[in-house]
Amino acid sequence: EPPISGSVMAERSSPDKSLLARVIAAEAQGTYTLEVRDVRKGDVLAERTITASVGYHAHIVSLTWSEDSRTVTATIDHDFGDDNRVFDLRTDA
């Protein structure tokens, strides 16, 4: 069963706690928005569309930040750990 459009699939604060990254399900199955928001203002600082093939199980989405809080990496596992999709999003906030 695909996630409902608008569902937050993953969310993680940056190491300095000033930014919040989210992966949000889009209408098309296997399509998501990766976004970074300023925690204080709520403004979207960067975003991109990311996709993964519909695999053998529900997508497992994770987020990791660089130590300098400038780049977030989204990883989507769609095939039991094989051929994970990896997407970087940089912000200069």
C-alpha positions in Angstrom: 0.0 0.0 0.0 1.6 3.3 -1.1 1.8 6.2 1.4 -0.9 8.9 1.3 0.2 12.1 -0.5 1.5 14.5 2.1 2.7 11.9 4.5 6.0 12.6 6.1 8.2 9.6 5.4 11.3 10.8 7.3 12.2 13.9 9.3 15.5 14.9 10.9 17.0 18.0 12.5 20.4 19.3 11.4 23.3 18.8 13.9 23.1 22.5 14.8 19.3 22.2 15.2 18.7 25.3 12.9 17.3 23.2 10.0 14.7 20.5 9.5 14.8 18.0 6.6 11.7 16.1 5.5 10.8 13.6 2.9 7.2 14.0 2.0 5.1 11.6 -0.2 3.8 13.0 -3.5 0.7 11.9 -5.4 2.7 9.6 -7.8 3.7 6.4 -6.2 7.4 6.3 -5.5 7.8 10.1 -5.8 8.7 12.3 -2.9 9.7 15.9 -2.0 12.9 16.3 -0.1 12.9 19.6 1.6 14.9 21.6 4.1 13.2 24.3 6.3 14.6 27.0 8.6 13.3 25.9 12.0 12.8 29.5 13.3 11.2 31.0 10.3 9.6 27.9 8.8 10.8 28.9 5.3 11.7 26.3 2.7 15.4 26.9 1.9 15.8 24.1 -0.6 13.8 21.3 -2.1 13.9 18.7 -4.9 11.8 15.8 -6.2 13.2 12.4 -5.6 12.0 9.0 -6.8 12.5 5.3 -6.3 11.1 2.3 -8.1 8.2 0.5 -6.4 9.9 -2.6 -5.1 9.2 -5.7 -3.1 8.4 -3.8 0.1 7.3 -0.4 1.3 10.0 2.2 0.9 12.3 2.7 3.9 13.4 6.3 3.9 16.2 7.7 6.0 17.9 11.1 6.4 21.5 11.9 7.4 23.1 15.3 7.7 26.7 16.4 7.1 28.5 17.7 10.3 28.4 21.3 9.0 24.6 21.2 8.6 24.9 22.2 4.9 24.0 18.9 3.2 21.3 16.4 3.9 21.3 12.9 2.3 18.1 11.0 1.7 18.3 7.2 1.2 15.4 5.2 -0.1 15.6 1.4 0.3 13.2 -0.2 -2.1 14.7 -3.6 -2.7 15.8 -5.1 0.6 19.0 -3.0 0.7 20.0 -3.7 -2.9 20.5 -0.6 -5.2 19.4 2.0 -2.6 18.6 5.4 -4.1 20.6 8.2 -2.6 19.9 11.9 -3.0 21.8 14.9 -1.7 20.4 18.3 -1.1 22.7 21.3 -0.2 21.6 24.4 1.6 23.8 27.4 2.3 21.7 28.7 5.2 
